[in-house]
Amino acid sequence: MERGGAAALACTFRSSSPSPVSHWRPLLHSRIRPSATARAPHFLLPTTGRRYSFYSQKRFLDTSKGLKRFSLTTSSPFGRPGVSLNDEDLVKDKLLIDCGEDQDCVLDGIVALGKFDALHIGHRELAMHASKSGNPFLLSFVGMAEVLGWEYRPLIVAHCDRKRVLSSWATYCRNVVPLEYQVEFSKVRYLTPHQFVEKLSGDLRIKGVVAGENYRFGYKASGDAAELVKLCEEFGLSAFIVRSVMDTAKRSYNGATPAVNSSDKGQVSSSRVRHALSVGDIEYVSKLLGRKHRLVLTVSEYSLKERKNITVPKSSMLNMPPADGFYENCELFNGGYLGLCRVVINTETIDIEMKDESSLSTNPFQEDQQLGIEFG
């Protein structure tokens, strides 16, 4: 059970015991070769005409990076100072939107590539493999829904809660907390696979990348994992492609296993997390996330507190709740641990009843303060 400190709920209002996992060996591994006539990378997947080899941590090599820099400072969702992204003169060449002007936040690091919206056990697996060869970073892409015209979906993890979740991964990442940086999708949308890897190498000066076996990149998702390995080798980067973590729970509802989306092949995914939340299957959600789901709420003038009860309007939610219904064995946080509670989620409100009345009497709430409900 995670009992976060004050940083756990240091949120900004926006309107809108880890489970065991089978650790797979990476599918693909590219390492730097000094010879200009280096052979093509080896594959572990059965691909015609390819040879196969297994990943070895000891075969990871260093590489020097280019020194190309861009001047830019922006505001950060993680509390770093800067200026607005609307400053077109500054933003033009900047890849990371939450890093300083030198763009050296991930310098010589191993970067896991993905969307990372749920921070589920599959994402954790990528961070774990990144930590085996260097300082682990998550490079996530934001703004895809707006650019591609997708329907709005609430966040699975509140922005302000992501650091707490990543901190809990340290035990899987050699006692190092992975840091997360974001790339505005609109800045890389039209890049070819070659141009994208060139930016990772030249602009960010990373040491290597980690990605899942189904990872696609480049304009219209034209590049796959095999091409990522090939291009990384060209630019002197190490590349590690990791097998998907499969969903072993095999949940079914009314005797039928739901088809989450067309790309679903039975792997743990954010889509599966969303579906499990939408039907209120908290046990399944916990298995997919490797932790309890935490719903973050902002206390407002419309919130009510009476003895051991709190009522908060749904409009105060910062991320996706479970389905409407009654939930026992929940826990409440407000920067620290408040105690056990049960929760009723209605059409318009979230009603919290504390098990111990004294839990609230010694903890006065203020407007714009955040509460976190963990469902267990």
VEXMIKOL-817208 format. One record per residue (C-alpha): x, y, z; residue in one letter. Coordinates in nm, 2 decimals. Example, Ala and Ser with C-alpha at 12.3 -4.5 7.8 and 13.67 -1.06 7.14 Angstrom:
2
NODE       xx       yy       zz   pati
NODE     1.23    -0.45     0.78      a
NODE     1.37    -0.11     0.71      s
***
This chain:
376
NODE       xx       yy       zz   pati
NODE     0.00     0.00     0.00      m
NODE     0.14     0.34    -0.09      e
NODE     0.11     0.61     0.16      r
NODE     0.24     0.92    -0.02      g
NODE     0.36     1.23     0.16      g
NODE     0.28     1.59     0.08      a
NODE     0.43     1.56    -0.27      a
NODE     0.18     1.29    -0.35      a
NODE    -0.11     1.53    -0.39      l
NODE     0.07     1.85    -0.48      a
NODE    -0.18     1.90    -0.76      c
NODE    -0.29     2.19    -0.98      t
NODE    -0.66     2.19    -1.07      f
NODE    -0.73     2.10    -1.43      r
NODE    -1.08     2.12    -1.57      s
NODE    -1.15     1.86    -1.76      s
NODE     0.19    -0.37    -0.29      s
NODE     0.29    -0.40    -0.65      p
NODE     0.17    -0.72    -0.81      s
NODE     0.42    -0.97    -0.94      p
NODE     0.50    -0.96    -1.31      v
NODE     0.68    -1.20    -1.53      s
NODE     1.00    -1.01    -1.65      h
NODE     1.06    -1.09    -2.01      w
NODE     1.39    -1.07    -2.19      r
NODE     1.40    -0.80    -2.45      p
NODE     1.31    -0.92    -2.80      l
NODE     1.56    -0.71    -2.99      l
NODE     1.89    -0.57    -2.89      h
NODE     2.12    -0.34    -3.08      s
NODE     2.46    -0.24    -2.96      r
NODE     2.71     0.00    -3.10      i
NODE     2.97    -0.15    -3.33      r
NODE     3.28     0.05    -3.41      p
NODE     3.31    -0.09    -3.76      s
NODE     3.15     0.10    -4.05      a
NODE     3.06    -0.23    -4.20      t
NODE     2.87    -0.36    -3.90      a
NODE     2.62    -0.64    -3.95      r
NODE     2.25    -0.59    -3.93      a
NODE     2.10    -0.62    -3.58      p
NODE     1.99    -0.96    -3.46      h
NODE     1.63    -1.05    -3.39      f
NODE     1.47    -1.28    -3.15      l
NODE     1.14    -1.29    -3.33      l
NODE     1.11    -1.54    -3.62      p
NODE     1.18    -1.32    -3.92      t
NODE     1.29    -1.47    -4.25      t
NODE     1.66    -1.43    -4.32      g
NODE     1.74    -1.30    -3.98      r
NODE     1.97    -1.44    -3.71      r
NODE     1.88    -1.43    -3.34      y
NODE     2.06    -1.35    -3.02      s
NODE     1.97    -1.27    -2.66      f
NODE     2.01    -0.94    -2.48      y
NODE     2.32    -0.92    -2.25      s
NODE     2.36    -0.63    -2.01      q
NODE     2.74    -0.66    -2.03      k
NODE     2.74    -0.58    -2.40      r
NODE     2.61    -0.23    -2.36      f
NODE     2.86     0.03    -2.48      l
NODE     2.90     0.40    -2.43      d
NODE     2.89     0.65    -2.72      t
NODE     2.96     1.02    -2.75      s
NODE     2.69     1.25    -2.86      k
NODE     2.67     1.56    -3.07      g
NODE     2.66     1.90    -2.90      l
NODE     2.38     2.06    -3.09      k
NODE     2.18     2.29    -2.86      r
NODE     1.87     2.50    -2.89      f
NODE     1.78     2.80    -2.67      s
NODE     1.43     2.75    -2.52      l
NODE     1.26     2.77    -2.18      t
NODE     0.90     2.66    -2.12      t
NODE     0.66     2.60    -1.84      s
NODE     0.65     2.25    -1.70      s
NODE     0.37     2.03    -1.57      p
NODE     0.62     1.91    -1.31      f
NODE     0.68     2.25    -1.15      g
NODE     0.99     2.36    -1.34      r
NODE     0.99     2.74    -1.42      p
NODE     0.98     2.87    -1.77      g
NODE     0.78     3.07    -2.02      v
NODE     0.47     2.99    -2.22      s
NODE     0.47     2.75    -2.51      l
NODE     0.30     3.02    -2.71      n
NODE     0.63     3.20    -2.77      d
NODE     0.68     3.07    -3.12      e
NODE     1.03     3.21    -3.15      d
NODE     1.15     2.99    -2.87      l
NODE     0.94     2.68    -2.92      v
NODE     1.03     2.62    -3.29      k
NODE     1.32     2.38    -3.24      d
NODE     1.25     2.25    -2.89      k
NODE     1.17     1.88    -2.86      l
NODE     1.10     1.84    -2.48      l
NODE     0.83     2.08    -2.35      i
NODE     0.92     2.04    -1.99      d
NODE     1.30     2.07    -2.00      c
NODE     1.54     2.37    -1.99      g
NODE     1.68     2.56    -2.28      e
NODE     1.98     2.33    -2.32      d
NODE     1.76     2.02    -2.36      q
NODE     2.00     1.82    -2.15      d
NODE     1.74     1.66    -1.91      c
NODE     1.79     1.31    -2.06      v
NODE     2.16     1.35    -2.16      l
NODE     2.33     1.01    -2.18      d
NODE     2.02     0.84    -2.04      g
NODE     1.82     0.54    -2.16      i
NODE     1.48     0.66    -2.28      v
NODE     1.17     0.45    -2.28      a
NODE     0.94     0.55    -2.56      l
NODE     0.56     0.54    -2.55      g
NODE     0.24     0.72    -2.44      k
NODE     0.24     0.61    -2.08      f
NODE    -0.11     0.73    -2.00      d
NODE    -0.19     0.46    -1.74      a
NODE     0.16     0.39    -1.61      l
NODE     0.06     0.02    -1.59      h
NODE     0.28    -0.28    -1.54      i
NODE     0.38    -0.30    -1.91      g
NODE     0.51     0.06    -1.89      h
NODE     0.69    -0.03    -1.57      r
NODE     0.86    -0.32    -1.75      e
NODE     1.01    -0.07    -2.00      l
NODE     1.14     0.15    -1.72      a
NODE     1.29    -0.15    -1.55      m
NODE     1.48    -0.25    -1.86      h
NODE     1.60     0.11    -1.92      a
NODE     1.74     0.11    -1.57      s
NODE     1.96    -0.19    -1.64      k
NODE     2.17     0.00    -1.88      s
NODE     2.17     0.36    -1.75      g
NODE     1.96     0.63    -1.60      n
NODE     1.60     0.55    -1.69      p
NODE     1.37     0.81    -1.84      f
NODE     1.02     0.80    -1.99      l
NODE     0.96     1.00    -2.30      l
NODE     0.59     1.04    -2.35      s
NODE     0.40     1.20    -2.63      f
NODE     0.12     1.44    -2.54      v
NODE    -0.15     1.62    -2.74      g
NODE    -0.22     1.33    -2.98      m
NODE    -0.59     1.34    -2.92      a
NODE    -0.61     1.71    -3.01      e
NODE    -0.40     1.67    -3.32      v
NODE    -0.56     1.35    -3.45      l
NODE    -0.92     1.45    -3.35      g
NODE    -0.97     1.17    -3.10      w
NODE    -1.27     1.19    -2.87      e
NODE    -1.18     1.33    -2.53      y
NODE    -1.10     1.08    -2.26      r
NODE    -1.02     1.16    -1.89      p
NODE    -0.67     1.09    -1.76      l
NODE    -0.61     0.75    -1.59      i
NODE    -0.34     0.90    -1.37      v
NODE    -0.38     1.26    -1.26      a
NODE    -0.09     1.48    -1.38      h
NODE    -0.01     1.57    -1.02      c
NODE     0.00     1.21    -0.91      d
NODE     0.25     1.08    -1.17      r
NODE     0.56     1.15    -0.97      k
NODE     0.42     0.94    -0.68      r
NODE     0.35     0.65    -0.91      v
NODE     0.70     0.67    -1.07      l
NODE     0.86     0.69    -0.73      s
NODE     0.70     0.35    -0.64      s
NODE     0.88     0.20    -0.94      w
NODE     1.22     0.26    -0.78      a
NODE     1.23    -0.10    -0.64      t
NODE     1.20    -0.23    -0.99      y
NODE     1.46     0.01    -1.13      c
NODE     1.76    -0.05    -0.92      r
NODE     1.65     0.20    -0.66      n
NODE     1.63     0.48    -0.91      v
NODE     1.31     0.68    -0.97      v
NODE     1.25     0.71    -1.35      p
NODE     1.20     1.07    -1.46      l
NODE     0.94     1.16    -1.72      e
NODE     0.96     1.42    -1.99      y
NODE     0.71     1.51    -2.26      q
NODE     0.72     1.57    -2.63      v
NODE     0.44     1.77    -2.80      e
NODE     0.31     1.53    -3.06      f
NODE     0.25     1.81    -3.31      s
NODE     0.63     1.87    -3.32      k
NODE     0.72     1.52    -3.43      v
NODE     0.40     1.42    -3.62      r
NODE     0.55     1.47    -3.96      y
NODE     0.90     1.34    -3.89      l
NODE     1.01     1.03    -4.08      t
NODE     1.15     0.75    -3.86      p
NODE     1.50     0.85    -3.96      h
NODE     1.44     1.22    -3.86      q
NODE     1.29     1.12    -3.53      f
NODE     1.59     0.90    -3.42      v
NODE     1.82     1.17    -3.55      e
NODE     1.65     1.42    -3.31      k
NODE     1.69     1.18    -3.02      l
NODE     2.06     1.14    -3.09      s
NODE     2.15     1.50    -3.20      g
NODE     1.91     1.72    -2.99      d
NODE     1.86     1.51    -2.68      l
NODE     2.20     1.33    -2.69      r
NODE     2.06     1.01    -2.53      i
NODE     2.26     0.69    -2.49      k
NODE     1.98     0.45    -2.60      g
NODE     1.61     0.37    -2.62      v
NODE     1.37     0.11    -2.49      v
NODE     1.04     0.03    -2.66      a
NODE     0.77    -0.24    -2.67      g
NODE     0.75    -0.49    -2.95      e
NODE     0.45    -0.32    -3.10      n
NODE     0.59     0.03    -3.09      y
NODE     0.53     0.24    -3.40      r
NODE     0.68     0.57    -3.48      f
NODE     0.74     0.82    -3.76      g
NODE     0.48     0.98    -3.98      y
NODE     0.17     0.77    -4.01      k
NODE     0.34     0.52    -3.78      a
NODE     0.55     0.40    -4.07      s
NODE     0.84     0.28    -3.85      g
NODE     0.83    -0.04    -3.64      d
NODE     1.05    -0.19    -3.37      a
NODE     1.29    -0.35    -3.62      a
NODE     1.34    -0.02    -3.80      e
NODE     1.40     0.15    -3.46      l
NODE     1.68    -0.09    -3.39      v
NODE     1.84    -0.04    -3.73      k
NODE     1.82     0.34    -3.71      l
NODE     1.96     0.35    -3.35      c
NODE     2.26     0.15    -3.47      e
NODE     2.31     0.40    -3.75      e
NODE     2.32     0.69    -3.50      f
NODE     2.53     0.51    -3.24      g
NODE     2.25     0.44    -2.99      l
NODE     2.17     0.12    -2.81      s
NODE     1.82    -0.01    -2.86      a
NODE     1.62    -0.26    -2.65      f
NODE     1.29    -0.40    -2.77      i
NODE     1.09    -0.56    -2.49      v
NODE     0.82    -0.82    -2.51      r
NODE     0.47    -0.71    -2.42      s
NODE     0.35    -0.80    -2.07      v
NODE     0.05    -1.02    -2.13      m
NODE    -0.28    -0.99    -1.94      d
NODE    -0.30    -1.32    -1.75      t
NODE    -0.62    -1.24    -1.57      a
NODE    -0.83    -1.31    -1.88      k
NODE    -1.13    -1.12    -1.74      r
NODE    -1.47    -1.19    -1.90      s
NODE    -1.81    -1.02    -1.84      y
NODE    -2.13    -1.21    -1.88      n
NODE    -1.92    -1.50    -2.02      g
NODE    -1.76    -1.29    -2.29      a
NODE    -1.41    -1.13    -2.31      t
NODE    -1.44    -0.78    -2.44      p
NODE    -1.26    -0.67    -2.76      a
NODE    -1.08    -0.36    -2.63      v
NODE    -0.95    -0.24    -2.97      n
NODE    -0.82    -0.36    -3.30      s
NODE    -0.46    -0.36    -3.18      s
NODE    -0.53    -0.57    -2.87      d
NODE    -0.34    -0.90    -2.87      k
NODE    -0.39    -0.99    -2.51      g
NODE    -0.13    -0.75    -2.37      q
NODE    -0.17    -0.53    -2.07      v
NODE    -0.28    -0.19    -2.21      s
NODE    -0.42     0.14    -2.11      s
NODE    -0.74     0.05    -2.30      s
NODE    -0.78    -0.25    -2.08      r
NODE    -0.74    -0.03    -1.77      v
NODE    -1.00     0.21    -1.90      r
NODE    -1.25    -0.07    -1.97      h
NODE    -1.20    -0.23    -1.62      a
NODE    -1.26     0.11    -1.46      l
NODE    -1.57     0.17    -1.67      s
NODE    -1.73    -0.15    -1.54      v
NODE    -1.60    -0.10    -1.18      g
NODE    -1.38    -0.41    -1.17      d
NODE    -1.13    -0.27    -0.91      i
NODE    -0.95    -0.60    -0.85      e
NODE    -0.87    -0.62    -1.22      y
NODE    -0.76    -0.26    -1.24      v
NODE    -0.52    -0.32    -0.95      s
NODE    -0.37    -0.62    -1.14      k
NODE    -0.32    -0.42    -1.46      l
NODE    -0.17    -0.12    -1.28      l
NODE     0.04    -0.31    -1.02      g
NODE    -0.10    -0.08    -0.76      r
NODE    -0.43     0.05    -0.63      k
NODE    -0.60     0.31    -0.85      h
NODE    -0.60     0.66    -0.70      r
NODE    -0.88     0.91    -0.79      l
NODE    -0.77     1.27    -0.72      v
NODE    -1.03     1.53    -0.63      l
NODE    -1.00     1.90    -0.57      t
NODE    -1.19     2.04    -0.26      v
NODE    -1.41     2.33    -0.37      s
NODE    -1.67     2.56    -0.23      e
NODE    -1.93     2.30    -0.33      y
NODE    -1.77     2.02    -0.12      s
NODE    -1.95     1.93     0.20      l
NODE    -1.80     1.79     0.52      k
NODE    -2.01     1.67     0.81      e
NODE    -1.87     1.46     1.10      r
NODE    -1.72     1.16     0.92      k
NODE    -1.87     1.22     0.57      n
NODE    -1.74     1.42     0.28      i
NODE    -1.94     1.50    -0.04      t
NODE    -1.75     1.62    -0.35      v
NODE    -1.90     1.71    -0.69      p
NODE    -1.78     1.50    -0.98      k
NODE    -1.67     1.82    -1.15      s
NODE    -1.37     1.82    -0.91      s
NODE    -1.22     1.50    -1.04      m
NODE    -0.87     1.52    -1.20      l
NODE    -0.87     1.17    -1.35      n
NODE    -1.10     0.88    -1.44      m
NODE    -1.31     0.73    -1.16      p
NODE    -1.45     0.37    -1.14      p
NODE    -1.81     0.32    -1.26      a
NODE    -2.09     0.46    -1.04      d
NODE    -2.15     0.23    -0.75      g
NODE    -2.06     0.15    -0.39      f
NODE    -1.69     0.07    -0.30      y
NODE    -1.57    -0.08     0.03      e
NODE    -1.22    -0.09     0.17      n
NODE    -1.10     0.24     0.02      c
NODE    -0.84     0.47     0.17      e
NODE    -0.83     0.85     0.18      l
NODE    -0.53     1.07     0.15      f
NODE    -0.48     1.45     0.16      n
NODE    -0.10     1.47     0.14      g
NODE    -0.09     1.22     0.42      g
NODE    -0.29     0.91     0.51      y
NODE    -0.63     0.99     0.66      l
NODE    -0.78     0.64     0.71      g
NODE    -1.01     0.38     0.58      l
NODE    -1.34     0.48     0.41      c
NODE    -1.61     0.36     0.18      r
NODE    -1.72     0.55    -0.12      v
NODE    -2.04     0.59    -0.32      v
NODE    -2.00     0.73    -0.67      i
NODE    -2.32     0.88    -0.80      n
NODE    -2.42     1.06    -1.12      t
NODE    -2.32     1.40    -0.99      e
NODE    -2.13     1.35    -0.66      t
NODE    -1.88     1.13    -0.48      i
NODE    -1.98     1.05    -0.12      d
NODE    -1.70     0.95     0.12      i
NODE    -1.77     0.80     0.46      e
NODE    -1.48     0.75     0.70      m
NODE    -1.46     0.45     0.92      k
NODE    -1.31     0.65     1.20      d
NODE    -1.49     0.98     1.27      e
NODE    -1.17     1.13     1.43      s
NODE    -0.99     1.10     1.10      s
NODE    -1.16     1.42     0.97      l
NODE    -1.19     1.61     1.30      s
NODE    -0.82     1.67     1.32      t
NODE    -0.78     1.75     0.94      n
NODE    -0.96     2.06     0.84      p
NODE    -1.00     2.10     0.46      f
NODE    -0.93     2.41     0.26      q
NODE    -1.05     2.51    -0.08      e
NODE    -0.83     2.39    -0.36      d
NODE    -0.68     2.12    -0.14      q
NODE    -0.66     1.78    -0.30      q
NODE    -0.79     1.45    -0.18      l
NODE    -0.69     1.11    -0.31      g
NODE    -0.91     0.80    -0.29      i
NODE    -0.74     0.46    -0.33      e
NODE    -0.98     0.18    -0.43      f
NODE    -0.88    -0.16    -0.29      g
***
